[in-house]
Structure formats: C-alpha cells, structure tokens
Amino acid sequence: MKRRYGDALVHSLGLDTSPLLTTHSLRDQQIASTHFICGSEQIGLAEPIHTEDTFITSITLRDLPYHELWSKGYPTITGRFTANSMWTFNLADEFRVRVFHPYEAVSFYMPRASLDCIADEEGIRRVVDISYPHGTFDLAIASLANALLPTFDNPQEASPLFIDQVMLAVGCRLLEQYGDSVHVSPARTRDGLTPTQVCRAKEMLANNLKGDMLVADMARECGLSRQRFFSAFRKTIGCTPHQWLQQQRVDQAKNMLKNTALPIEKIALLCGFTDASHFTKVFVSLVGKIPTVWRQHIRDWIN
C-alpha cells in the first residue's frame, strides 16, 4: 500500500483511504490529521505502528465501550472512552491498537520537530513528553477536532489557512496544557494587531481569495509567530483570518450576483471557491439563502 505523510495510525489499522490533511507552514516536518472509522473488519490486534519520535493524539467522536493500546507485547492504555475524550502516545516505542468495538476518531500526527518549531515560535519551552490521564475531555481540542470534520468530507475544498489555524492551535494547546516542561516567556503577550498590521494582513488575504495564503507569510509580515498572529487577529478583528476571508469572498460574490449576469459556476470560481457546490454551502452559512434565490430577491427589490 502506498504510504502518505502522517498516516502511521490509519496504515496500521489498514485504513489507508481515510481522508488526511496536512499543514503547510512549519519548517521541516508538518502536522497531519486523519479522520477514520474502524468497522467490524478492524476488530482485533492491528499491525505494529512504525516507530518514530512522533506524538499521536486521537479524539474519539462517539462513546467507545472498551479499547486497548499495546506496547512491547502488553496492553498499556485500556478502558472506556467517552465521546470527544482523547489519548496521546509517542511512537518512539512500538505500539499497536487492539480494537474491540467499531469506533470513529480524529487523529493528529505531530512529529517532535514540528512541536519544537511551534514551541520556539511561541516562547514555550520544548517538552520531553506530553501526558495526561487517558480519556481526558478537553473542550478546546474536541472543538478543534470537530471543526475539521467538514473539511475531511471535501479535502479539495480545504483552505490551507484554515487547516494551519486548527492544527497549530491543537499543537499549542497540547504543549501549554499537557507538556511536562512548559514555560511561557514573560515577553509573550496577547495584544491585538496594530493598525499597520491589520491593513497588511487584510491586504494579503484580499489579494488571495483562493485561500492559498499561508499563515506563516502573514505572521512574518506582521513580525509575529503564527499562533500569536492568530490570537492577535481574532482579538482585533473579531474573527479568524479564515472567517474574514470567507466573508470577503461572499461579499464579492454578492456584488457579482447583483450587477452581472454571470452564471453561479463562474462567480464561484472568480471568488475563490472550488466549485458551485462549495460556493453555495458557504453562501448559505453566511447569508441564509442560496445564491440564486438571493440574486432574484435583490433584483426584485431593485425593480
């Protein structure tokens, strides 16, 4: 079977077709995430997972009556996992999963090099290990994992900006909350963006409606780390960079719907959407009507 970056866990389970997303902004290695569903055919002891200095964090999406993670021939993590609870382990030791019941999860693949990169940028001391009681419920991480689910359904629509935003937030949360040697630098702040930084960030986003802009590029322009840029942008603007970009796309689409006779498919592409279906889904979420109905209503009002 052809291997993919970040597929260590799903490959061992024989789920190589599970959808996978990868960040774009980090030096060296990246963070990857998979959404997988284990069915009855996966019940039993899975193949050993390839050893490497990488952390795997999995969030179960529904109640799991019983589950085991084996290391060196013995079960080391066992028990019941409630929906949206999580468990983490490092692949430096040999691990394999023993499946007793069908289950669904979102898994994050985080090489130490990637976590070290995040720690250096955020003023967090690099960690030796990430640990917490298995089955812990963390609302922030559970929410981030669930926010990725629609993206797994349509990977071709995935915005690199959104993927980086979610996965870097997961990495920061794990380092800050569960790292064994965490230290936040006193120099780190939660201040918002300056007016100049706001203008530059908005300009960069507006000039790239396709959403191919990387967080690292905007953060660099503003002289901030990626995660500090996210926090400062949200505090100043009131939304994330991805949400702001989506609103600009929809605003541009509204203008075209109102003032041109272009078909929906053409407008979708011109405004940075992958296709008409993607455009319609986003438009409805922000406007409350499908584009064709909104166009007809605005024209009826004008006339």
VEXDREN-2710 file (C-alpha; in Angstrom, 1 decimal):
% VEXDREN-2710
k/r/px/py/pz
1/MET/0.0/0.0/0.0
2/LYS/1.2/3.5/-0.8
3/ARG/2.2/5.4/2.3
4/ARG/1.2/9.0/3.0
5/TYR/2.8/11.5/5.3
6/GLY/1.0/11.3/8.7
7/ASP/-0.7/8.0/8.0
8/ALA/1.1/6.0/10.7
9/LEU/-2.0/5.1/12.8
10/VAL/-4.5/4.5/9.9
11/HIS/-2.0/2.5/8.0
12/SER/-1.5/0.1/10.9
13/LEU/-5.3/-0.3/11.0
14/GLY/-5.5/-1.0/7.3
15/LEU/-7.4/2.2/6.6
16/ASP/-5.1/3.8/4.0
17/THR/-8.0/5.5/2.2
18/SER/-9.0/7.6/5.3
19/PRO/-9.0/11.3/4.4
20/LEU/-5.9/13.1/5.5
21/LEU/-5.0/16.8/5.9
22/THR/-1.5/18.4/6.3
23/THR/-0.3/21.8/7.4
24/HIS/1.8/23.9/5.1
25/SER/3.6/26.5/7.3
26/LEU/6.1/24.7/9.6
27/ARG/9.8/24.2/9.0
28/ASP/10.9/20.7/8.2
29/GLN/8.1/18.3/9.2
30/GLN/4.4/19.2/9.3
31/ILE/1.4/18.2/11.4
32/ALA/-1.1/15.9/9.8
33/SER/-4.6/14.8/10.7
34/THR/-6.8/11.9/9.7
35/HIS/-10.5/11.1/10.2
36/PHE/-11.1/7.4/10.3
37/ILE/-13.8/4.9/11.1
38/CYS/-13.0/1.4/12.3
39/GLY/-15.6/-1.1/11.4
40/SER/-16.1/-4.7/12.4
41/GLU/-13.3/-5.8/9.9
42/GLN/-10.8/-3.9/12.1
43/ILE/-11.7/-5.7/15.3
44/GLY/-8.6/-7.5/16.7
45/LEU/-4.9/-6.6/17.2
46/ALA/-3.7/-4.2/14.5
47/GLU/-0.3/-4.2/12.9
48/PRO/2.6/-2.5/14.8
49/ILE/2.8/1.2/14.1
50/HIS/6.1/2.3/12.6
51/THR/8.4/3.7/15.3
52/GLU/9.5/7.3/15.2
53/ASP/9.7/10.3/17.5
54/THR/6.2/11.5/16.8
55/PHE/3.2/12.1/19.1
56/ILE/-0.2/10.8/18.1
57/THR/-3.3/12.4/19.7
58/SER/-6.7/10.8/19.0
59/ILE/-10.1/12.2/19.8
60/THR/-12.9/9.6/19.8
61/LEU/-16.0/11.0/18.2
62/ARG/-18.5/8.7/19.9
63/ASP/-18.6/6.5/23.0
64/LEU/-16.2/3.6/22.9
65/PRO/-17.1/0.9/25.4
66/TYR/-13.6/-0.6/25.6
67/HIS/-10.2/0.0/23.8
68/GLU/-6.6/-1.1/24.2
69/LEU/-3.2/0.3/23.1
70/TRP/-0.4/-2.2/23.3
71/SER/3.3/-1.6/23.7
72/LYS/6.1/-4.2/23.8
73/GLY/3.6/-7.1/23.9
74/TYR/1.4/-5.8/26.7
75/PRO/-1.7/-3.5/26.9
76/THR/-0.6/-0.1/28.4
77/ILE/-3.7/2.0/27.7
78/THR/-7.0/0.4/28.4
79/GLY/-10.5/1.3/29.3
80/ARG/-13.7/3.1/28.2
81/PHE/-13.5/6.3/26.2
82/THR/-16.5/8.7/26.1
83/ALA/-17.3/10.8/23.1
84/ASN/-14.8/13.6/22.4
85/SER/-12.3/12.3/25.0
86/MET/-8.6/11.8/23.9
87/TRP/-5.5/9.9/24.4
88/THR/-1.9/10.5/23.4
89/PHE/1.2/8.4/22.9
90/ASN/4.7/8.7/21.4
91/LEU/5.7/6.4/18.5
92/ALA/9.3/6.2/19.8
93/ASP/8.1/2.9/21.4
94/GLU/6.4/0.2/19.4
95/PHE/2.7/0.5/19.7
96/ARG/-0.3/-1.3/18.2
97/VAL/-4.0/-0.9/18.7
98/ARG/-6.4/-3.7/19.8
99/VAL/-9.9/-2.9/18.6
100/PHE/-12.8/-4.4/20.5
101/HIS/-15.6/-2.2/19.1
102/PRO/-16.2/-0.2/15.9
103/TYR/-15.3/3.4/16.6
104/GLU/-14.7/6.8/14.9
105/ALA/-11.9/9.3/15.6
106/VAL/-9.9/12.2/14.5
107/SER/-6.1/11.7/14.9
108/PHE/-3.3/14.3/14.9
109/TYR/0.2/13.2/13.8
110/MET/2.8/15.6/15.4
111/PRO/6.5/14.9/14.9
112/ARG/8.7/16.3/17.7
113/ALA/10.4/18.5/15.2
114/SER/7.1/20.2/14.4
115/LEU/6.2/20.7/18.1
116/ASP/9.6/22.1/18.7
117/CYS/9.1/24.6/15.9
118/ILE/5.8/25.7/17.5
119/ALA/7.4/25.9/20.9
120/ASP/10.3/28.1/19.7
121/GLU/8.0/30.5/17.9
122/GLU/5.5/30.8/20.8
123/GLY/8.1/31.2/23.6
124/ILE/7.2/27.8/25.1
125/ARG/10.0/25.6/26.5
126/ARG/10.4/22.4/24.4
127/VAL/8.8/19.4/26.1
128/VAL/10.2/15.9/26.8
129/ASP/6.7/14.4/26.8
130/ILE/3.0/15.1/26.6
131/SER/1.0/13.4/29.2
132/TYR/-2.5/13.4/30.8
133/PRO/-4.9/10.8/32.1
134/HIS/-6.1/8.9/29.0
135/GLY/-9.8/9.6/28.4
136/THR/-9.4/13.2/29.3
137/PHE/-12.0/15.6/27.9
138/ASP/-10.5/18.8/26.7
139/LEU/-13.2/21.1/25.3
140/ALA/-10.8/23.2/23.2
141/ILE/-9.2/20.2/21.4
142/ALA/-12.5/18.4/21.0
143/SER/-14.0/21.6/19.4
144/LEU/-11.0/21.9/17.1
145/ALA/-11.2/18.2/16.0
146/ASN/-14.9/18.6/15.3
147/ALA/-14.3/21.8/13.3
148/LEU/-12.1/19.8/10.9
149/LEU/-14.8/17.2/10.1
150/PRO/-16.5/19.0/7.2
151/THR/-13.0/19.6/5.7
152/PHE/-12.4/15.8/5.7
153/ASP/-15.6/15.3/3.7
154/ASN/-14.3/17.6/0.9
155/PRO/-10.5/17.7/1.1
156/GLN/-10.4/19.5/-2.3
157/GLU/-12.1/22.5/-0.7
158/ALA/-9.7/22.6/2.2
159/SER/-8.2/26.1/2.8
160/PRO/-4.6/25.9/3.8
161/LEU/-5.2/28.9/6.0
162/PHE/-8.0/27.1/8.0
163/ILE/-6.0/23.8/8.2
164/ASP/-3.0/25.6/9.6
165/GLN/-5.2/27.6/12.0
166/VAL/-6.8/24.5/13.6
167/MET/-3.7/22.2/13.7
168/LEU/-1.4/24.8/15.1
169/ALA/-4.0/25.6/17.8
170/VAL/-4.0/21.9/18.7
171/GLY/-0.2/21.8/18.9
172/CYS/-0.1/24.9/21.1
173/ARG/-2.9/23.6/23.4
174/LEU/-1.1/20.3/24.0
175/LEU/2.3/22.0/24.6
176/GLU/0.9/24.6/27.0
177/GLN/-1.6/22.4/28.9
178/TYR/0.0/18.9/28.9
179/GLY/3.7/19.3/28.2
180/ASP/6.0/18.2/31.0
181/SER/8.4/21.2/30.8
182/VAL/6.1/24.1/29.9
183/HIS/7.3/27.6/30.4
184/VAL/5.7/30.7/28.8
185/SER/8.1/33.5/28.2
186/PRO/7.2/36.7/30.1
187/ALA/7.8/38.5/26.8
188/ARG/4.8/36.8/25.3
189/THR/1.7/38.9/25.1
190/ARG/-1.9/38.6/24.0
191/ASP/-2.1/42.1/22.5
192/GLY/-4.0/42.8/19.3
193/LEU/-2.6/43.9/15.9
194/THR/-1.5/47.4/15.3
195/PRO/-3.4/49.4/12.6
196/THR/-0.5/48.8/10.2
197/GLN/-0.5/45.1/10.8
198/VAL/-4.3/44.9/10.3
199/CYS/-4.0/46.7/7.0
200/ARG/-1.2/44.4/5.8
201/ALA/-3.0/41.2/6.9
202/LYS/-6.3/42.2/5.3
203/GLU/-4.4/43.3/2.1
204/MET/-2.7/39.9/1.8
205/LEU/-5.9/38.0/2.4
206/ALA/-8.0/40.1/0.0
207/ASN/-5.4/39.7/-2.7
208/ASN/-5.6/35.9/-2.5
209/LEU/-9.3/34.9/-2.4
210/LYS/-8.4/31.3/-3.3
211/GLY/-7.2/30.9/0.3
212/ASP/-3.7/29.7/-0.7
213/MET/-2.1/32.3/1.6
214/LEU/-0.2/30.7/4.4
215/VAL/-0.4/31.8/8.0
216/ALA/3.4/31.9/8.1
217/ASP/3.5/34.5/5.4
218/MET/1.1/36.9/7.1
219/ALA/2.6/36.3/10.6
220/ARG/6.1/37.1/9.1
221/GLU/4.8/40.3/7.6
222/CYS/3.4/41.3/11.0
223/GLY/6.6/40.3/12.9
224/LEU/4.7/37.7/14.9
225/SER/4.7/33.9/15.4
226/ARG/1.9/32.0/13.7
227/GLN/-0.2/31.4/16.9
228/ARG/0.3/34.9/18.2
229/PHE/-0.8/36.2/14.9
230/PHE/-4.0/34.1/15.1
231/SER/-4.7/35.3/18.6
232/ALA/-4.0/39.0/17.8
233/PHE/-6.1/38.8/14.6
234/ARG/-9.1/37.3/16.4
235/LYS/-8.8/39.9/19.2
236/THR/-8.6/42.8/16.9
237/ILE/-10.9/41.8/14.0
238/GLY/-13.4/39.7/16.0
239/CYS/-13.0/36.6/13.8
240/THR/-10.3/34.3/12.5
241/PRO/-8.4/35.0/9.3
242/HIS/-10.2/32.2/7.5
243/GLN/-13.6/33.5/8.6
244/TRP/-12.7/37.0/7.4
245/LEU/-11.6/35.7/4.1
246/GLN/-14.8/33.7/3.6
247/GLN/-16.8/36.9/4.3
248/GLN/-14.8/38.8/1.6
249/ARG/-15.5/36.0/-0.9
250/VAL/-19.2/36.2/-0.2
251/ASP/-19.2/40.0/-0.4
252/GLN/-17.5/39.9/-3.7
253/ALA/-20.0/37.2/-4.9
254/LYS/-22.9/39.3/-3.8
255/ASN/-21.7/42.2/-5.9
256/MET/-21.4/39.9/-8.9
257/LEU/-24.8/38.4/-8.3
258/LYS/-26.3/41.8/-8.1
259/ASN/-24.6/43.6/-11.0
260/THR/-23.8/40.8/-13.6
261/ALA/-25.5/38.0/-15.4
262/LEU/-22.6/35.6/-14.8
263/PRO/-23.7/32.1/-14.0
264/ILE/-23.2/30.8/-10.5
265/GLU/-20.4/28.4/-11.6
266/LYS/-18.4/31.3/-13.0
267/ILE/-18.9/33.5/-9.9
268/ALA/-17.9/30.7/-7.6
269/LEU/-14.5/30.3/-9.4
270/LEU/-13.9/34.1/-9.7
271/CYS/-14.5/34.4/-5.9
272/GLY/-12.0/31.7/-4.9
273/PHE/-14.4/28.8/-4.4
274/THR/-13.5/25.3/-5.8
275/ASP/-16.9/24.9/-7.4
276/ALA/-20.6/25.9/-7.3
277/SER/-21.4/23.4/-4.6
278/HIS/-18.7/24.8/-2.3
279/PHE/-19.8/28.3/-3.0
280/THR/-23.4/27.6/-2.3
281/LYS/-22.6/25.9/1.1
282/VAL/-20.5/28.9/2.3
283/PHE/-23.0/31.4/0.9
284/VAL/-26.0/29.8/2.7
285/SER/-24.0/29.6/6.0
286/LEU/-23.3/33.4/5.9
287/VAL/-26.3/34.8/4.1
288/GLY/-29.1/32.3/4.9
289/LYS/-30.2/31.9/1.2
290/ILE/-28.8/30.0/-1.8
291/PRO/-27.2/32.4/-4.3
292/THR/-29.9/32.1/-7.0
293/VAL/-32.6/33.0/-4.5
294/TRP/-30.6/35.9/-3.1
295/ARG/-30.0/37.2/-6.7
296/GLN/-33.7/37.1/-7.5
297/HIS/-34.7/38.8/-4.3
298/ILE/-32.2/41.6/-4.7
299/ARG/-33.3/42.2/-8.3
300/ASP/-36.9/42.2/-7.4
301/TRP/-36.2/44.8/-4.6
302/ILE/-34.3/47.0/-7.1
303/ASN/-37.0/46.8/-9.7
END
